[in-house]
Amino acid sequence: MPGADLDGVLRLRTLADSARLAESVVAGARLVIIGAGWIGLEIAAAARARGAAVTVVETAALPLQRVLGDRLAASFAALHREHGVVFRFGAHTRELRGTGRVSQVVLTDGTVLDADVVLIAVGVTPDTRLAEAASLAVDNGILVDGGLRTEDPDIFAAGDVANWRHPLLGARIRVEHWANARESGPAAARAMLGRPVSYDRLPYFFTDQYDLGLEYAGWTPPGTATELVIRGDVDRREFVAFWTAGGRVLAGMNVNVWDVTDPIQDLIRAGLSGATVDPAALADPAVALQDLIS
């Protein structure tokens, strides 16, 4: 996009990027974030805590809409608005303006947003250049098996660059969270040492925004029709959300409710084996999650 090379237009991929962002986002600074995904919202919360003015530009109608659905996405929009974040939903960026340094973000409808700093937070592309140079199979990451081995039996890949065949989910997935790198790296090392490895950790991530803490586990196959089951109070932001299909729990997200990650993952694993759960019991806080696992 025009102006993307101006000073003050930042991304967040490296430690150096983080340092530049921290230096730029100070009290009184006008930060425009392009993208209302996890990175965009986390930076919005951190920037507001520092006293910066924050505007988030998002093409969808709500933040995190594709991941969470309308009801929960609306809750995140309300959270950030309560802390002073301004959203521009259904908006596309046309160009960035400035003389040497960015000073304006121009939307396709002609709206002009003043900016001292712009963060581009519209997703990531895995860096597979080394694998491609080695003639390894690449498709949304480096293709590896359940033991994190590439086509070449002597080459392994781990972390968010690895697109692995998940032994339990029966599909290829790529997880962009440091927890995956922390777990898959040692698994790849064990495989290199000749030990049997079946890397079956469920996808997991967490986020902290203002006074909201969240953990998410599981995976919903693209195109799967799901039912949302809520345990707790969404308006108070103390709840557990479950995504189910045919009575099986596919994914779960706990918001300001703690020490439930293990039983949530146990429910998901039970669902992968075909076990179903009564939705009424799943939604009832009086029923311990552990008691739903058969």
Secondary structure, DSSP 4 states (H G I P E B T S, - for coil): -TTTTSBTEE--SSHHHHHHHHHH--TT-EEEEE--SHHHHHHHHHHHHTT-EEEEEESSSSTTHHHH-HHHHHHHHHHHHHTTPEEEET--EEEEEESSBEEEEEETTS-EEE-SEEEE-S------HHHHHTT--BSSSEEE-TTSB-SSTT-B--GGGEEEE-TTT-SEE---SHHHHHHHHHHHHHHHTT------PPPEEEEEETTEEEEEEE---TT---EEEEEEETTTTEEEEEEEETTEEEEEEEES--S-HHHHHHHHHHHHTT----HHHHH-TTS-GGGG--
